[in-house]
Amino acid sequence: MSTLLALLAAVAPQGPGSSTAPVVINEFVHDDAGLTDDREFVELFNRSAAPVDLSGWRLQGEEGSAGGLPNGAFTFPVGTIIQPGEYLVVGSLQVPNANFTTSSTSPSEWLGENVAGSANLPDGMTLRDAGGAVIDAVCWNFAVWTATVPAWLEGSGLWGAMQMIDLSAQPAAGLLSAQRWQDGFDSNDNGRDFVAMQWTPGAANGSLHTVLPNLVENCDSFVGDNLNGLLSFSFVPATIQDPAAVAVATGAVRAYPPSPQGGNVVRAWDPTGGGNMLVAQTLPLLGSFLFEAWVHVAPGNPAMAAGEGESWSIGVRGTTDSFGHPHDAGGTYYAQAALCANRSPGGTGVAWMAYVRNTQTDLYLVDAGNGGPGLTVLAGPIVCNAAQNSGWQRLRLRVDGTQLVANFGGTFGADNGQRFTATVADVPGAVWLQYRECLIGNANITGLLLDRIELYSAVPAQVSYSGQGSPTSGGTPSIAAVGSPVVGNAGFQLAGGNLLPFGVSLVALDVGALLPGLPVPGGAPTLALYANPAFVGTTLNSPTGTAAFALPLPAVNALIGTTVAAQYFDVDAGLPYALPLGSSRGCQIVLGN
């Protein structure tokens, strides 16, 4: 249903100032970290079925600071036509596939960067037709917007600063832009529509994100490896570290205990200080996602002085800002970490959010929704100190549609530990991580360490039945699943009924779908095989003709989605056949999570 709604939304007429809105602002970079801002651009996308004449249309820079200088505009020349499904890019000479260039360096004069050092101030842009009507609009850093709230505002805008950090040594995987999570998707809520992904001016959004779910990263490649591009980043890539000698800051090394996985771990922060953001290179999803990892939770940071703090977050099906600016889930962190004056967090979707204090870390489960004001605390604080909950902990987030199951602690791969459920906002996106330090000395960073990162789709457990049973002298055997067939359910069973009291029954199991009901040579004419007997178990029937066959399901995410066929066979020596068996119908099981 979510996929259908997304498809309908992508093609339906939407827009704050037009009943048709055939063209949308599809991707943009409003600021980059280079001295010349030479990678700023705006990409338009025609999501309609007809060509659109953009003659006289303009991209208008919108000022978000009260009293700020008016921003400029780019007007499309006469004869500019954008075809159905086509992209049109306005940017600098350094932007690939640019159709129009605004100057030799950047379009900053109309993207709001008309004042030195203003990159992280609030601004926006509108796409206006030749008559001045707003067709589409987006703004950023709306958390600190001080100008009059515009009528064209979509949702809460982008609450944080989602800019490109194109440092001199930055590889292509680190060049991120703000993109609609799906070409042309427009729910009229910027915080729900845009996510951070590798920039693709003039090409399909997300087309460089090729990592598929059902991924296991045990973080045990060589020290310094960047996980082969699994995570794009703002400032620095996630890197493999030896837990006995983690480079916490430039020139500073600290020993951490090994994770339960063992081997190396991954560091997710910038050792030069400040903040960092990472986003998994999976395609954003509107429907379902499962994230699970070992995460090191500090028991506090006794080196902190007044005004200092640390925070980190792990989110799914959302995005965040480039600087790792934290939300204040508990309502006290901003006062604690006064050294970090920025109050424009960019996190969206569902996340675990941690705040490190002198003697403890406070962990919250949060629904940040579209990233704007009014986030919902679903659980917490979980207090993690020297006496409880600190060290390596399993963190799990499973979102299917609007249904969330989150776990703290417990068995990796199983739905146990401290368990929380909630109905959450349906926000698209991928897995994202962020860290932000507010410390005078970077050597005091406790940081964000992870191990055994696993990304899967959320798969509902399924049980179905097919075919007809074959009777014994006591009736037709039955089969039924007892408990939910989710990975990690050690108590899952297959129950048999209508069996011969005190008799013996067999359970046939095979990996794969049910057979169509194959005849069994030597058996009754009604005896049909629905489960190929790759494995056969034996049970003793109770005095009342029931049996229970234990089928404990391992806590292994790699089994998610596996199909298992099962069938009961009851031995009845009184049957006049060479193979004296009665049977149940077939039972098909899809292992979920």
N, C-alpha and C positions, 0 to 999 in steps of 0.2 A: 504493500500500500504506500509506504514512504517513497519508494522508487517511482511509482505512478504519479504521486503528487509532485515530485520533483520534476518529472517530465512535463506535466501539465503546466507547472509554474514557469518552466523555461520557455515555453512557446506562447503563454497567455499574454495578452496586452497588459503591460504594467508600466508605471512611471508616475512621478508626482505631478507632472504638469501636462501629460498627454494621455489620451485614451488609447493610443496605439503603441507608443514607445517601441518602434521597430529597432532602434539602435541604442546600445547601452555602453557605458564606460566599463570595459571588460577587464582591464589590467592596467596598473600604473606603478611608477616609482616617483614619489613626491620629493624625495631627497636622497642623495647618496653621500657616502663619506669622503669621496674624492675632493681634492682642493678645487677642481673646476666643475663639479657637479655635472659630469659629462655623460651620465647614464640615466637621466630623468626622461620619462616618456609617459604618454597616455595611449592606450590601445582601445579603439572602438570595435564593436562587433555588431554586424547586422543579423539579428536573429529572426527576421521576418522572411517571407517567401518571395519578396519582390525587391528590386533595386530601390535605393533611397538616394535622392538628390540632396547632398549636403551643402549646396551652394549657399553661402551666407550664414550657415550655422557656425557656432563658435563654442570653443571651450573657454569658459570664463573662470579665472582664478578668484576664489572667494576668501576674504580675510576673516579670521576668527578672533583676532585680538581687538578689543575695544579701542577705538582711536587709531588703529593701524592704517598704514598707507593702502590705498586701493590697489588691488592686484590687476594685472593685465589680462589679455585674452588673446586667443589665436582664432582667427576667422578662416574658414575653409574657402578657398577660391571658387569662383564660378566654374561649373563643370565637374565638380568633385562628386563622383558617384561611388557608392559602396554597394556591392552586389550581395545577394543572399548568402549567408554563411561566410562572408568575407571579413577580414580584419583590416583595419586602417590604423597606422601608427604615426603619431606626432612625437618627435623627440630630437635628441641631439645627434651629432654625427657619429657618436660612439654606440648608438643603439642599433642593433641588427634589424633589418627589414623596415626601417623608417621610411614612410611615404612622404612625410613632410618634416623638414628640420626648421627649428625656430631661430637658431643661431649657431655659431661654430662651437659653442660649448654646451649650453643647456637651455631648456625652456623655463628656468627658474623664475624668470620675471613674471610669468603668469601662473606658476604653481605656488606662489606665495612666499618664496624664499627671496624676497626683495630687500631684506635687511640682514646684514652679516650676523651669523650666529642664530638665525631664526628657525633653523631646521626643525627643531622640536616644539615649535609653537603651533597653535591650532590654525589650520587652514582647510580649504576645500576647493572643489571645482564643480561646475555645473556644465552640462551639455545643453545648449539652447538652440532652438531652431531660428530661422531667419527673422521671425517675428519677436524673438526674445523669450518665448515660452520655454520653461524648464522641461527637458525631456528626461534627463537622468542626473543624479547628483551623488557625490560622495564627499565626506570630510574626515579628517583624522585629528588625533589628539583632542577629541571633543571633551575629554575630561577637564581640560583647562580652557575651554572656549569661553571668552568673555564678551564677545560681540553679541548683538541681538540674535536670538535663536531664529534661524531662517525657516521660512515656511516650507522650503524644499527638503528639510532634514529627513533622512530615512532612518527610522529607528533612533538609536543613540549615536549614529555615525560610527566611525572607528574610534573607540575610547582611547587607545594608545597610539604610539608612534611606530608604524610599520614601514621602516625605511630600508634602503639597501646599504649594507656595510661593505663597500668595495675597497677594502684596504689593498695596498700595493701587492701583498703576497697572497691575496685571496684567490683560490681556484674557482673555476666556474660553478662548482657545487655550492659555493657560499653566496652566490648572487641571487638574492631573493626579491621578489616583488609582491605587491598585493594583487591577488587575482580572484575573480569570481570562481568559486570552487568547481563550477561547471560553466562552460561557455554560455553566456546569455542568461544564466539563472538570476532572477531578480525578485526577491520577496519584499522589496522596499524596506529592507533593514540591513544597513551596511555591515553591522557586526555579525550578521548571520550569513551574508552573501560572500564576503571576502575572507580569504585565508592567505597565509604566507607560503609560497612555493617558489621553486626555481623559475627565474624569469624566462618568458617565452614570447617576446614581442613578435606579433605577426604569425603566431602559431597557436595551436590548441592549448588552452590552460591545462596545466598538470601533465603535459605530454613528456616532460623529462622525469616524472615520478614513476619509476618502473618497478619499485619493490612491491611484491605481492604479499598479501597476508599468508598465514601459516609459515611464519618466519621465526627461527630460533637463532639468536646471537649469543653465544657463550662467552664472548669477550676474551678469548684466549689466543688471539693472534699476537704478533710480536709487539713489544712495548713501543709506543709511539704511533702505531697503526690507527687510522681514523675510521675503522669499521667499514671500509670499502664503500664509503658514501651512503651508508644506510641512513644517516641523519644529516640533513642540510643544516646550516647554522648561520648566525648573524656575525659574531666576531671570531670565534675559534671553533674548530671541529671538536667533537668528542674524541678523546684519544685513549688508547689502551695503556694501562699503568700496572706496574707491579704493586700490589697493595702494601708490601713491606717498604716501598720507597716511592710514594706518590708525590709528584711535583705539585705541591699545593700553590706555590707562588714562584715568581722568578727568583731563583736561587734558594728556595726553601723546599725541603723535602720532609714528609711525615710518614710514619708507619701506621697503617690501618690493619685491623684483623682481616684475615681472608674471609670471603663469603662462603656460605654453605655449598655453593657450586664449586669453589676452589679455583685455583689458577688466577689469571689476571682479571682486572676490573676495568671499568670505563669511567673516566673523569669527564664531567659535563660542564665545567666552568672555565672562565678565562683566568689563567694564572697571573695576568697583569692587573687583575681587579676589575671592578665595574660589574656589568651584567652580561649575560649570554643567553641566547635562545637557540633551541634545536628543534627541528621538525622532521618526522619520519618521511622518507621519500615514497610513501604509499600514496595512491590516489585518495583524495578526500572522499569520505562516505557520508551519506545521509542516514543509512540504515543501521549498521551494526559494527561493533568493534570490541575486541578483547585485548587488553594490555596486561602483561604480568612481568614482574621483575623482582630480583633481590635489590633492595635499596638500603644504603647505610644511613641510619638515623642517629645523629649526634646526641649524646646525653646532655647537651648544653655546650656553651663555649665560655669557660671561665675567664678567658682573656679579654672579653668584651668590656669596654668602658661605657660610660654614660653617653647616650646618643647613638650607640652602635647597634647593629643587628645584621642578621643574615636571613634569607628566605629562598625557598625553592618550591617548584610546583611540577607536577606530572599530570598532564591532561590528555583526554581522548576526545576525538570528534570535535575539535575546535582549533584554535590557533592562538598566538600571543604576539606581543610586540617585540621589537628588535633588542630592547635593552633589559628584558627580564623584569620590568617594573612589577612589583607584587600588588595584588589586591590586599586589603586589610580585613581578612575573614573574621578575625576575633575582635576587631574594633580597637585594639590597643597597640598594634605594631607600628603604625605611623608615628605615634607618640614616642615609642621606644627608639626607633631608628630615625632620629631627627636629622642625621647626617645625609639621609637620602630625601631630598626635598621634593622629588618628582612624585606626583600623585596621579599619573595617567597610565594605569595598568592596561594591558591589552589581552589578557587571558579570556578565552571564551570556552564554552562547553563545560564538561565535567572534569574535575581535577582533585587530586590530593594536594593540599597546600600546607607547607611547613614553615614555621617561624622559630628561629633559634634564639634562645635567651641565655643568660649566664649559666643557669643550673638545669635547663630543660629545653626540649624542643616541643612546641605545640603543633599538633597535626590536625588539620581539618579536612573534611570531605565537603566539596563545594560544587554547587551548580552555578556557574558564572553566566549561563545563558548567552546573550549576545555581547557580553563584556561590558555593558553599560552599568548604570547604578542599580543597586538593589539586588546584588547577588544573594543566593540562598545557601545558608550553611546547613548541610544535610546531617552532619555528625561532627562531634568534636567540642572542645579539644581532646584529642588523645594525648595525654601527657607522657612524654618520653624522657626519662632521666636515668641516672646511674642505677636506680633500683628497679626500673620497669621499662619495657617497650623499646629500649634503645638498641644500638648495634644493627646488625643485618636483619631486616624484616622483609617479608614477602608483601608486596603491594599489588593489588589486582583491581582492575576496572573493567566491567563488562556492561556495555550499553547495547540494547536491542530496541530500536525505535525510540520510545520514550522511557523504557524500563531499564533501571540501573541496578546492578548488584556490585557492591564493592567489598573488598576483603582486606583486612590488616592482620598480618601474622597468619598462622595456620600452615597447611601443607601446600607446597607449590603444585599447581595444577588442579587443586580441589577447591570446591566452593565451601570453605570452612574458615576457621579463625574468627576474628571479630567481623561479623557480617552485617552489611547495611543495604537496605533496598529503598528505592525512591522512584517517583515519576519525575522526569527531568525534561527540560526544554529540548526540542528536536533541532539541534544545531549541527550542521555538517562540519567536517574537518578531519584531521589526522592526529596521530599521537604527537604531542609536543612536550618539551622539557624547558624549564628556565631556571636560572639561578641569578641572584642579585646580592652583592655584598655591600654593606654600609659600615666598613671597618677602616680605621686609620692605617693599620698595618696589614697588608695582604697576607703576610705569613701566618696570621691568625685565622685564616679561612678554614672552616670545617668542610664546606663544599657539598657537592652532590655526586655520590659514587653509586654506580649500578653494576649489576651482573645478571647474566642469563635473561636477556631481554627477549620476550616472546610476543609476537603480534599475530592475532588470529581474528577471523570473523566470528561474530556471535552466532552460534548454531543451536537452535532449539532441539532438545531431545525429542525423538519421535518413536512411536510404537504403532504398528499397523498389523492387521491380520488378513490372511487370504486363504482361499481353498476350503475344502471340506474334510472333516475327520473320518476315520474308519472305525466302526464300533468293535468292542470286545463283547464278551458275554455279560459284562457289567455296565455297558453304556459306551458312549463315544467320548474318548479322552479330550480334555481341554487344556489350553495353555494361556498363561497371562503373565505380564510383566509386573513385578512387585517393586515399587520404587521408581525413581526417575533414572533413565539410563544416561547419566552425565558422567564424564570422566572424573575419577576420584571418588565415586560412590561405591565404597567397599561393601555396602549392604544390599546391592542389587541382586534380585533373584528372579528365576523363572518358576512360576507355580504351575503344577499340574493338578487337574481335577478329573472326576469321573473315572478314576483308576481302580484296578482291582485291589481290595484291601489286602494288606500284608504282602503285596506282590512286588515285582521289580519293574521299573520303567527305565527307559533310555532317553537321553536328550541329545539330539543331533545339532551341531553348531557348524556354521561356515561363515567366512567373511564374504560378503556380497549380497545381492538381492535374492529374494525368494525365487525358487524354481517354479515353473508353471504347473507343477503337479505331475511328476513322472510316474508311470506305472512301476510297481516293484515286483519283479519276477519271484514267484513262489508265495506271494502274499495274497490277501483277499482282493477281489476285483475292485473294491473301493479304496484299497491302500495306495496312497499317492505320496511321493517324495517332494516336499517343498523346501527342505534344507539339506543340501548335499552334506553327508556325514563326514566332513573333514576332521571333526572331533566328536567323539561320543562319550558322554558321561553317564554314570549309573546312579540311580536313586532308589531308595526303599520306600514303598508306599505306606502310608499311615493306615491305621485300622479303619479310618473313614474314607479311604480312597483318595487321599491327597498326597502331594509330594512337593518339595521345595529344592530347587537346584541353585546353589549359590554361584553367582557369576560376578565376583568383585571386579570392578572396573578400575584399572590403574589410573593414578593421577598423572597422566601424560597428555599434554595438549596436542601432541602429534596424532592422537587417536580421534580428535574431534572430526566429526563428519563420517566416520567409518560406519558402514552398513553391515549388520550381522543378521543372518537368517537362523531361526531356531524352530525345533519341532519336537514334541513329546511322542514316544512310542511306548506302548504298554504291552508287556509280555503276557500272553494268555495261552497256556498249553492246551486248553480245551478247544481252540479254534482248529478247524479241519484243513489247515494249510501247512505247507512245508515251512513257511515263515510265519509263525503264529503271533502276529502283532496287530494290535489296534493302534490308531494314531490320532493326533490332534491336527487341527489345521496349522498352517504356517504362521510364524510370528516374525515380523521384520522390525529390526531395531536400528535407529540411526543415533549414534552417540553424540550427545550435545555437550554444552559447557554451561 
